[in-house]
Each structure stands twice: as structure tokens, then as C-alpha cells.
């Protein structure tokens, strides 16, 4: 069953965000380039996005799905709006959408 398994936070001061979460919660955080880091627990992970061109306005809930194209079709059929078409990133592919209340979420499929 598709479920949220990732929350991405805009983090314009990536070093401060990494230090905070490591100190406050003991999280191990891996770097995936100069502007992105995340936990890798395999449960519900947290990503820290420093790139303003990629960051959302607020926390981004990311839902893991078994098939990205089918999920995009289901989102559109249910009244959601695809606001960022599918794109690849290290680890898989994802797209962003708005639900009928205007909340931005993403769906992803592991590689």
C-alpha cells in the first residue's frame, strides 16, 4: 500500500539543519550532493533541501508508490494537479502534485 515514507524540509542553512537534527535527535544524516542531505533509516526519512530552485514552500510529504506513471494517472483522475512532472534523482523518480486543498505533495518510485 502506498504510504508516506519521506518528509522533505526546505533548509537554506543546510549545515545548521544537519547539526540541529543530529544534536537534538541523534539522527545520522548522509550528504547527497552540495545542497541535499537526508536520514536513511528506511522508515520515515527526512530530507534537507538547500537548493532554493528545488525547495518547496513548506514540508513536503513524499509517498512511495509501486508505479509512478499509474500514480500520476490516479492523482489526476482523483482531481489532483501535477505541478512538477516526473524526474529522476539518485534513488528513483518522483513527481509533485497539489491535492484539491492546494497542499503540495510528491509521489516517488525507487529505482
C-alpha positions in Angstrom: 0.0 0.0 0.0 1.4 3.4 -0.9 2.4 5.3 2.3 4.3 8.4 3.2 7.9 7.4 3.8 9.7 10.6 3.4 9.4 14.3 4.5 11.5 16.9 2.8 12.2 20.2 4.6 13.4 23.4 3.0 16.8 24.1 4.6 18.5 27.2 3.3 21.2 26.8 6.0 22.0 23.1 5.4 24.9 22.9 7.9 22.7 24.4 10.7 19.8 22.0 9.9 22.1 19.0 9.9 23.7 20.0 13.2 20.4 20.7 14.8 18.8 17.3 13.9 21.9 15.4 14.8 22.2 17.1 18.2 18.5 17.2 19.0 17.6 13.7 17.9 20.8 11.8 17.2 20.0 11.5 13.5 22.7 10.2 11.2 22.5 12.4 8.1 24.1 11.5 4.7 25.0 14.0 2.1 23.8 13.5 -1.5 25.5 16.5 -3.2 26.2 20.0 -2.0 22.6 21.0 -1.4 20.8 17.9 -0.2 21.2 15.6 2.8 18.9 13.1 4.4 18.4 10.4 7.0 18.5 6.8 5.7 16.7 4.7 8.3 14.3 3.0 5.9 11.3 4.0 8.0 10.1 7.6 7.5 13.2 9.5 6.5 13.8 13.3 6.5 15.4 15.1 3.7 17.0 18.6 4.0 16.9 20.7 0.7 19.2 23.6 0.5 18.7 24.4 -3.3 16.1 27.2 -3.5 15.2 26.1 -7.0 14.2 22.7 -5.7 12.8 23.5 -2.2 9.1 23.7 -1.6 7.4 26.4 0.5 7.0 24.1 3.4 7.4 20.5 4.4 6.9 18.1 1.6 5.3 14.7 2.3 6.5 12.1 -0.2 4.5 8.9 -0.8 6.2 5.8 -2.0 4.3 4.1 -4.8 4.8 0.8 -6.7 4.3 2.5 -10.1 5.0 6.2 -10.8 3.0 6.5 -14.0 0.0 4.8 -12.6 0.2 7.0 -9.5 0.3 10.2 -11.7 -2.8 9.0 -13.6 -4.6 8.2 -10.3 -3.7 11.6 -8.8 -5.0 13.4 -11.9 -8.2 11.2 -12.1 -8.9 12.0 -8.4 -8.8 15.7 -9.0 -5.1 16.4 -8.2 -2.9 18.7 -10.3 0.5 17.5 -11.4 2.7 20.6 -10.8 6.1 19.0 -11.5 6.3 16.2 -13.9 8.3 13.0 -13.1 12.0 13.5 -12.8 14.9 11.2 -11.9 17.1 11.7 -8.8 19.6 9.4 -7.1 17.5 6.5 -5.8 14.5 6.8 -8.1 11.9 9.1 -9.8 9.2 11.3 -8.5 6.6 13.9 -9.4 5.0 16.7 -7.4 1.3 17.4 -7.2 -1.3 19.5 -5.4 -4.3 17.9 -3.7 -7.8 19.5 -4.0 -7.0 21.7 -1.0 -3.8 23.1 -2.5 -1.3 21.1 -0.5 1.9 20.1 -2.3 3.0 16.5 -2.0 5.1 14.2 -4.1 5.0 10.6 -5.1 8.1 8.5 -5.7 9.2 5.1 -7.0 12.5 3.7 -6.0 14.9 2.8 -8.8 
